[in-house]
């Protein structure tokens, strides 16, 4: 798996060729050409989708950084469907791009298309999320966060939040998971449970279900959680958007988010910090989406045949409620 994004903009976007699946969104704008006589790098980038504020910021970062670097960017939005990403990657292979980068929808099922890229001698860079493959040489590197560690950090943060709130008795946790099969969902849950099992015998995850990283999903699933388990006193959300959706259902149930139900989430989007400044979220583990500049540098190195680290981790911080107002102006996404 991978690690965090170095406060850099995640990058790569533009026109998916006509060969993309009909349901995949295509962006036909190409980013400019490089100056000085060297050949312009053509980068094919397949994005997961636009499921959250984090993802939108990630896309903007990639596109802006590609333009700044003078790359010819071919961008495709997979709308959270693996088949769309596979179609996009095959289109990039057919177009003979210089480098392919993508943020995989799910962890498994990539071997066939990655073998096709390798056979075409097109290097592949993963961004944000990792994959499981039968052959580690099918991709060059991963630029992204350590999701397992994010889960650990969330559990350690929750311990501080519980102590500050003076919560007594069993900590009854509802978990809003990310998209089923996605690396951040799998690893954030794993890291959180690892710390919980080792250090907090009075914590219990009483209910856990995917909200697909969306506000609508978080709202809908949290409403069901509260009906089946009205005594929940903690929510761990795998991203801020689901937490924000859940807040609506908590308030609709006549409870106070951040007080009756303590909330810890992951990402650090501006709307999450707004909710935290209002006392509705107790703590946020940052997962910075601005990977673009870092990604563009890695693409250049890979294209030139330079050796790069297998996993290029990003740097992030952790924020509690009393830091929210001061940090809010610094949120760029």
C-alpha positions in Angstrom: 0.0 0.0 0.0 0.9 3.5 -0.2 1.3 6.5 1.9 0.4 10.2 1.9 0.6 12.9 -0.5 3.4 15.5 -0.1 1.2 18.6 0.0 1.4 18.4 -3.7 -1.1 18.4 -6.4 -2.2 15.1 -7.8 -2.1 15.2 -11.4 -3.1 14.0 -14.7 -6.0 14.7 -16.9 -7.4 15.2 -20.3 -9.1 13.7 -23.2 -9.8 10.1 -23.0 -9.7 8.8 -26.6 -12.8 7.8 -28.4 -12.0 4.2 -27.4 -13.2 4.8 -23.8 -16.3 3.0 -22.6 -19.4 5.0 -23.5 -20.3 5.5 -19.8 -16.9 6.9 -18.9 -16.6 10.7 -18.9 -14.1 12.1 -21.3 -12.2 15.4 -21.0 -10.9 16.3 -24.5 -8.6 19.2 -23.4 -4.9 18.6 -23.7 -2.4 20.4 -21.5 0.2 22.4 -23.4 3.5 21.5 -24.9 6.9 21.9 -23.3 9.3 24.6 -24.2 12.8 24.2 -25.3 13.3 21.4 -27.9 12.7 18.4 -25.8 9.9 16.0 -26.7 6.6 16.8 -24.9 5.7 14.0 -22.4 2.2 12.6 -23.1 0.6 11.3 -19.9 -2.6 9.2 -19.8 -4.4 9.5 -16.5 -7.5 7.6 -15.3 -9.2 9.1 -12.3 -11.5 7.2 -10.0 -14.4 9.7 -10.3 -15.7 12.8 -8.6 -17.3 11.2 -5.5 -16.0 13.7 -3.0 -14.5 17.1 -2.4 -11.2 15.4 -1.8 -11.3 13.7 -5.3 -12.3 16.9 -7.0 -9.3 18.7 -5.4 -7.1 15.8 -6.5 -8.2 16.1 -10.1 -7.7 19.8 -10.1 -4.2 19.4 -8.7 -3.3 16.8 -11.3 -4.6 18.9 -14.2 -3.0 22.1 -13.0 0.4 20.4 -12.4 0.4 18.8 -15.8 -0.3 22.1 -17.4 2.5 23.8 -15.4 4.9 21.0 -16.4 4.0 21.4 -20.0 2.8 17.8 -20.4 0.2 16.6 -22.9 -2.4 15.2 -20.5 -5.1 12.7 -21.6 -7.6 12.5 -18.8 -10.5 10.1 -18.1 -13.1 10.0 -15.3 -14.0 6.4 -14.6 -17.1 7.3 -12.6 -16.1 4.7 -10.0 -16.3 1.8 -12.4 -13.3 -0.5 -12.9 -14.3 -1.4 -16.4 -14.2 2.3 -17.4 -10.6 2.5 -16.1 -9.5 -0.6 -17.9 -11.0 0.8 -21.2 -9.2 4.1 -20.6 -5.8 2.4 -20.0 -6.2 0.3 -23.1 -7.0 3.5 -25.0 -3.8 5.1 -23.7 -1.9 2.0 -24.8 -3.3 2.2 -28.3 -2.4 5.9 -28.4 1.2 5.1 -27.3 1.4 7.6 -24.5 4.7 7.9 -22.7 3.5 7.2 -19.2 0.2 5.9 -17.8 -1.0 6.9 -14.3 -4.2 6.0 -12.5 -5.9 6.0 -9.1 -7.5 2.5 -9.1 -11.1 2.1 -8.2 -10.5 -1.2 -6.4 -7.4 -3.2 -5.4 -7.7 -6.3 -7.6 -8.4 -7.2 -11.2 -5.6 -5.2 -12.9 -3.1 -7.9 -14.0 -4.4 -8.3 -17.6 -4.4 -4.7 -18.6 -1.1 -3.9 -16.8 0.5 -6.8 -18.6 -0.6 -5.1 -21.9 1.0 -1.8 -20.8 4.2 -3.6 -19.9 4.2 -5.4 -23.3 3.9 -2.0 -25.0 6.8 -0.8 -22.9 4.7 2.0 -21.3 5.5 2.5 -17.6 2.6 2.7 -15.1 2.5 4.9 -12.0 -0.2 4.4 -9.3 -1.5 7.5 -7.5 -3.4 7.7 -4.2 -4.3 4.0 -4.1 -2.4 0.7 -4.5 -3.2 -2.5 -6.2 -2.6 -6.2 -5.7 -0.8 -7.9 -8.7 0.8 -11.2 -9.4 3.9 -9.4 -10.7 5.4 -6.4 -8.9 7.1 -5.2 -12.1 3.7 -4.3 -13.6 3.9 -0.9 -12.1 6.8 1.3 -11.3 5.8 3.2 -8.2 2.9 4.4 -6.0 2.6 8.1 -5.1 0.2 8.3 -2.2 -0.7 7.9 1.5 -0.3 5.1 4.0 -4.0 4.3 4.5 -3.3 1.7 7.2 -1.4 4.3 9.2 -4.3 6.7 8.7 -6.6 4.2 10.4 -4.1 3.9 13.3 -3.9 7.6 13.6 -7.7 7.9 13.6 -7.9 5.3 16.5 -5.2 7.2 18.5 -7.1 10.5 17.8 -10.3 8.9 19.0 -8.7 7.9 22.3 -7.8 11.6 22.8 -11.3 12.7 21.8 -13.0 10.2 24.2 -10.8 11.4 27.0 -11.5 15.0 26.4 -15.2 14.3 26.2 -15.2 12.4 29.5 -17.0 9.5 27.8 -17.5 6.7 30.3 -18.4 3.0 29.8 -18.3 1.1 26.5 -17.3 3.1 23.4 -19.9 2.0 20.9 -18.6 2.7 17.4 -20.4 3.0 14.1 -18.0 2.8 11.1 -18.8 4.3 7.8 -16.6 2.4 5.3 -15.3 3.6 2.0 -16.1 1.9 -1.3 -16.0 -1.9 -0.9 -12.8 -3.3 -2.3 -11.0 0.1 -2.4 -7.6 0.3 -0.8 -8.4 3.2 1.5 -11.5 1.4 2.8 -9.7 -1.9 3.5 -6.6 -0.3 5.0 -8.2 2.4 7.1 -10.5 -0.2 8.7 -7.5 -2.5 9.3 -5.3 0.2 10.9 -8.1 1.4 13.2 -9.0 -2.1 14.4 -5.3 -2.9 14.9 -5.0 -0.1 17.5 -8.5 -0.7 18.9 -7.8 -4.4 19.6 -4.4 -3.8 21.1 -5.1 -0.8 23.3 -8.9 -0.4 23.9 -10.7 -3.4 25.2 -13.8 -1.2 26.1 -14.3 -0.2 22.4 -16.6 -2.1 20.2 -17.6 -1.6 16.5 -21.3 -2.3 16.8 -22.1 -1.6 13.1 -20.1 -1.1 10.0 -21.2 -0.5 6.4 -20.0 1.2 3.2 -21.2 4.7 2.4 -19.1 4.7 -0.9 -17.2 7.8 0.2 -20.2 10.1 -0.6 -22.3 12.5 1.5 -25.5 10.9 0.3 -24.2 7.5 1.3 -23.1 8.7 4.7 -26.5 10.3 5.3 -28.4 7.2 4.2 -26.3 4.6 6.1 -26.1 6.7 9.3 -29.9 7.0 9.4 -30.1 3.2 9.2 -27.4 2.9 11.9 -29.3 5.1 14.3 -32.5 3.1 13.8 -30.8 -0.3 14.5 -28.3 0.9 17.1 -29.7 4.1 18.8 -27.1 3.9 21.6 -24.1 4.6 19.2 -21.8 7.1 20.9 -19.0 7.3 18.3 -18.7 7.5 14.5 -15.6 6.7 12.6 -16.0 7.8 9.0 -13.4 6.8 6.4 -13.8 10.3 4.8 -15.1 13.7 5.6 -17.9 13.6 3.0 -19.5 10.6 4.6 -19.1 12.3 8.1 -20.8 15.4 6.8 -23.7 13.4 5.4 -24.0 11.4 8.6 -24.2 14.7 10.6 -27.5 15.5 8.8 -29.0 12.2 10.0 -27.7 12.6 13.5 -29.3 16.0 13.8 -32.5 14.7 12.2 -32.6 12.1 15.0 -32.5 14.8 17.6 -28.9 14.2 18.6 -25.9 16.6 18.7 -23.0 15.6 16.5 -19.7 16.1 18.3 -21.4 15.7 21.7 -24.0 12.9 21.8 -22.0 11.2 19.1 -18.3 11.9 18.9 -17.0 11.9 15.3 -13.5 11.3 13.9 -13.0 11.2 10.1 -10.2 11.2 7.5 -9.3 13.6 4.7 -9.2 17.2 5.8 -11.4 18.9 3.2 -12.5 22.5 3.8 -16.1 21.5 4.5 -14.9 19.0 7.1 -13.0 21.8 8.9 -16.1 24.0 8.7 -18.1 21.3 10.5 -15.3 20.8 13.0 -15.1 24.6 13.7 -18.8 24.4 14.5 -18.2 21.6 17.0 -19.8 18.9 14.9 -16.7 16.8 14.2 -14.2 16.2 16.9 -11.1 15.3 15.0 -9.8 14.9 11.4 -6.8 12.8 10.1 -5.5 14.6 7.1 -5.1 12.9 3.7 -3.8 15.6 1.3 -5.1 15.4 -2.2 -2.7 17.9 -3.8 -0.5 15.3 -5.4 -0.2 16.8 -8.8 3.3 18.5 -8.6 4.8 15.4 -7.0 3.2 13.1 -9.5 4.5 15.2 -12.4 8.1 15.0 -11.1 7.8 11.3 -10.7 6.4 11.0 -14.3 9.4 12.9 -15.6 11.8 10.7 -13.7 10.1 7.5 -14.9 10.0 8.7 -18.5 13.8 9.4 -18.3 14.5 5.9 -17.0 15.6 7.2 -13.5 15.2 4.9 -10.6 12.5 5.9 -8.1 11.3 4.6 -4.8 8.7 1.8 -4.9 6.4 3.9 -2.6 6.6 7.6 -2.4 4.6 8.6 0.6 3.0 11.9 1.3 3.1 14.0 4.5 0.0 15.0 6.5 -1.1 16.2 9.8 -3.8 15.5 12.4 -6.2 18.1 13.7 -8.5 18.3 16.8 -11.6 20.5 17.2 -9.7 23.3 19.1 -7.4 23.7 16.0 -10.2 23.9 13.4 -10.8 27.6 13.3 -7.1 28.5 13.0 -6.5 25.9 10.3 -9.6 26.6 8.3 -8.1 29.5 6.3 -5.2 27.2 5.2 -7.5 24.6 3.6 -7.0 24.8 -0.2 -9.6 22.1 -1.0 
